């Protein structure tokens, strides 16, 4: 069909006229062409760079978390579960923490109910039926039923009891670790490894701590299919989990960053093994029999080795590896034929961090290994064909997945970052099965991490969720989709996305304004809520309109058709049609945009004051930028009073400025704030013409995260921190424009309801009540009704999960929370009857007087106690003054 300008313009007009979410024209091609797929600052590679994300995480949170601090976080998690168990989404198991039973004594009056809004799906059509989710770290399938468990890097473990790959109906997913009192370095239940006992599929083993991003601490065992969990002992200095191999009912091997650990009592207790993999990183463990095992490991210098055991893992001997030539092995992932002698190893060549062009193979149960160098394709094996496949991504340390057909030792599949491959002759030759956006192959998301098999099918986990290769040895399709070959739809219903930021509005110029939501997601772009036919308010479907990692995002307060999103290094994009089509880059005037030296990896966006809805702010390392036309163009504000902006160089002095976050006062167009590195705060009360450095934050461990102005009085300012230090404060308040600060999160000795020593990601105040403050923490949302004197957990049904961003409607009618691992949540009527709904029924009425009467006359009220919800003026006594406040709101 020839090119027709009229036809093209007509199609474009139809697309722009479609309602939000009704985009159906070549969906796969549209997603392939999204802005952000390629970014100059990322050196021309696929837009997701886990190495840069890892480095940024270390910079943002202050380095790797120590086992001691993770232990502290878990102890606080236990305390919070005891206090607020009544408000948690599921009752913890009685065998884990008996004290949780009876947790209904937690204070009432803590708000309404949080509802998860997804994303649980994205747009699909006949040519692009794929649905994604947050990154899985492990998959476990029950060989005797349709039950499947999926461990995710940020959303804990999910269970599906109707996981039939051939079923026409959707699978039903249920989170089974929402009641687990555990918090990783990113504030979520970070699962790294998962396995079922071969003796009893109801016995589930879970190792915490993702291999690459969020650290975690601990090993847990469930004997009832994930309903309840018991913590194991003997975990050593572990903060990451790589693999679990359950040999039988008693012997369990656990690969960690603190070496290989072994249990002989079914996972209740662990001890280090004897020999090679007892230290370093124990990556992958496989069994040829109940006694003959193999394990791959890296030492402290990154050198990779393979070890074998003939006594069920009690002791280990280094295997003989030959034929590698110039390849310097690092991380290796193993696979073996059960009850056989054949095994394979995928090898990272550390000289270029690429997958070695072939595999190691063994024919003697892992004692000796030989390199099988495969014939290379054009450009090199594992580079593959299709767009943007000139290398395997250079991320072999991050992307590895390999599995052998248990019925045929010559057939195996292997994931090498951007594509999945297969061999039918023991690794001598390979064929490409997928491509990361189609391009002449079936689509499967890039970045492969885990595989398992059942019934001739392979279940593969990648950065887009779960892919099922239903017929991996059949004819390889060249077009997408091919449901008989591979299924990417089974992620529907999983709410495991890692959300950095959320944008919302209550604009009335569009009929569905208050239901519009934009999200910035890790490795899944900037996504917009979609109307799939039942109305936007009922939808948990979100579609990406900017690729790569999504960061700061906002929606215009008075015009719901205008949205901003961002990717790395202050690269800002704008939509003027409510996200109906891909956003357009909008960085005019921003010097240093898209520069890894001069702009932050995670860009920030902040709305201006209420009277100027088209005003928005962003920043590079050392300069704040203002737009008065909602991102169409930008102008640099003054830098007088600010240190020189950092350049990322190791020679930067400690005084160099790195802007970590920005804030603008809702009620004062001239008040702006900077949360900066080195624990510094800078403020401007002349619209950014000049700045002054605020006073020192008391007991400050640096790593500021958020800055917020009181809506009515811009001299009242709040600053938060995410420093991983149990001895430091994390939230401060100033009443004199930043000249001095007071901690409002209690102290290590005296708590005030906000879990002390825990990161606070975001702080904001209620639009209708200046005394009410909300804080998004690693454990969820907390609120204060007395300006920060005391705090309570806000709302029910949200698990202990990191809340990275908050949005509250101008009329306080709803609150939305971006969680890092469990998607976006909403609580309706956030400001109506809260905290005066003392009996927790969602309504402030005379029935709340019964609760008040119970505590009337209480003195010496302790923050977080049942009586504290009735101490409405924060005086420490429930008295007539509180009764007057309550009556005025009933």
HELIX and SHEET records of a PDB file:
HELIX    1   1 UNK A    5  UNK A   17  1                                  13    
HELIX    2   2 UNK A   27  UNK A   32  1                                   6    
HELIX    3   3 UNK A   40  UNK A   42  5                                   3    
HELIX    4   4 UNK A   50  UNK A   61  1                                  12    
HELIX    5   5 UNK A   67  UNK A   84  1                                  18    
HELIX    6   6 UNK A   85  UNK A   87  5                                   3    
HELIX    7   7 UNK A   98  UNK A  100  5                                   3    
HELIX    8   8 UNK A  103  UNK A  105  5                                   3    
HELIX    9   9 UNK A  276  UNK A  278  5                                   3    
HELIX   10  10 UNK A  513  UNK A  515  5                                   3    
HELIX   11  11 UNK A  536  UNK A  538  5                                   3    
HELIX   12  12 UNK A  677  UNK A  679  5                                   3    
HELIX   13  13 UNK A  848  UNK A  855  1                                   8    
HELIX   14  14 UNK A  866  UNK A  870  5                                   5    
HELIX   15  15 UNK A  880  UNK A  887  1                                   8    
SHEET    1   A 4 UNK A 114  UNK A 118  0                                        
SHEET    2   A 4 UNK A 824  UNK A 828 -1                                        
SHEET    3   A 4 UNK A 814  UNK A 819 -1                                        
SHEET    4   A 4 UNK A 803  UNK A 808 -1                                        
SHEET    1   B 4 UNK A 136  UNK A 141  0                                        
SHEET    2   B 4 UNK A 148  UNK A 152 -1                                        
SHEET    3   B 4 UNK A 156  UNK A 160 -1                                        
SHEET    4   B 4 UNK A 173  UNK A 175 -1                                        
SHEET    1   C 4 UNK A 191  UNK A 197  0                                        
SHEET    2   C 4 UNK A 200  UNK A 208 -1                                        
SHEET    3   C 4 UNK A 219  UNK A 222 -1                                        
SHEET    4   C 4 UNK A 230  UNK A 231 -1                                        
SHEET    1   D 4 UNK A 241  UNK A 246  0                                        
SHEET    2   D 4 UNK A 252  UNK A 256 -1                                        
SHEET    3   D 4 UNK A 259  UNK A 263 -1                                        
SHEET    4   D 4 UNK A 271  UNK A 272 -1                                        
SHEET    1   E 4 UNK A 281  UNK A 287  0                                        
SHEET    2   E 4 UNK A 293  UNK A 298 -1                                        
SHEET    3   E 4 UNK A 304  UNK A 309 -1                                        
SHEET    4   E 4 UNK A 317  UNK A 318 -1                                        
SHEET    1   F 5 UNK A 320  UNK A 322  0                                        
SHEET    2   F 5 UNK A 368  UNK A 373  1                                        
SHEET    3   F 5 UNK A 358  UNK A 362 -1                                        
SHEET    4   F 5 UNK A 343  UNK A 349 -1                                        
SHEET    5   F 5 UNK A 329  UNK A 336 -1                                        
SHEET    1   G 5 UNK A 320  UNK A 322  0                                        
SHEET    2   G 5 UNK A 368  UNK A 373  1                                        
SHEET    3   G 5 UNK A 358  UNK A 362 -1                                        
SHEET    4   G 5 UNK A 343  UNK A 349 -1                                        
SHEET    5   G 5 UNK A 354  UNK A 355 -1                                        
SHEET    1   H 4 UNK A 401  UNK A 404  0                                        
SHEET    2   H 4 UNK A 412  UNK A 415 -1                                        
SHEET    3   H 4 UNK A 420  UNK A 423 -1                                        
SHEET    4   H 4 UNK A 431  UNK A 432 -1                                        
SHEET    1   I 2 UNK A 434  UNK A 435  0                                        
SHEET    2   I 2 UNK A 442  UNK A 443  1                                        
SHEET    1   J 4 UNK A 448  UNK A 454  0                                        
SHEET    2   J 4 UNK A 457  UNK A 462 -1                                        
SHEET    3   J 4 UNK A 465  UNK A 469 -1                                        
SHEET    4   J 4 UNK A 486  UNK A 487 -1                                        
SHEET    1   K 4 UNK A 499  UNK A 504  0                                        
SHEET    2   K 4 UNK A 517  UNK A 521 -1                                        
SHEET    3   K 4 UNK A 526  UNK A 529 -1                                        
SHEET    4   K 4 UNK A 542  UNK A 546 -1                                        
SHEET    1   L 4 UNK A 554  UNK A 555  0                                        
SHEET    2   L 4 UNK A 563  UNK A 567 -1                                        
SHEET    3   L 4 UNK A 571  UNK A 575 -1                                        
SHEET    4   L 4 UNK A 584  UNK A 585 -1                                        
SHEET    1   M 4 UNK A 606  UNK A 607  0                                        
SHEET    2   M 4 UNK A 616  UNK A 619 -1                                        
SHEET    3   M 4 UNK A 624  UNK A 627 -1                                        
SHEET    4   M 4 UNK A 635  UNK A 636 -1                                        
SHEET    1   N 4 UNK A 659  UNK A 664  0                                        
SHEET    2   N 4 UNK A 672  UNK A 676 -1                                        
SHEET    3   N 4 UNK A 681  UNK A 684 -1                                        
SHEET    4   N 4 UNK A 692  UNK A 693 -1                                        
SHEET    1   O 4 UNK A 704  UNK A 709  0                                        
SHEET    2   O 4 UNK A 717  UNK A 721 -1                                        
SHEET    3   O 4 UNK A 731  UNK A 734 -1                                        
SHEET    4   O 4 UNK A 742  UNK A 743 -1                                        
SHEET    1   P 4 UNK A 760  UNK A 765  0                                        
SHEET    2   P 4 UNK A 773  UNK A 777 -1                                        
SHEET    3   P 4 UNK A 780  UNK A 784 -1                                        
SHEET    4   P 4 UNK A 792  UNK A 793 -1                                        
END                                                                             
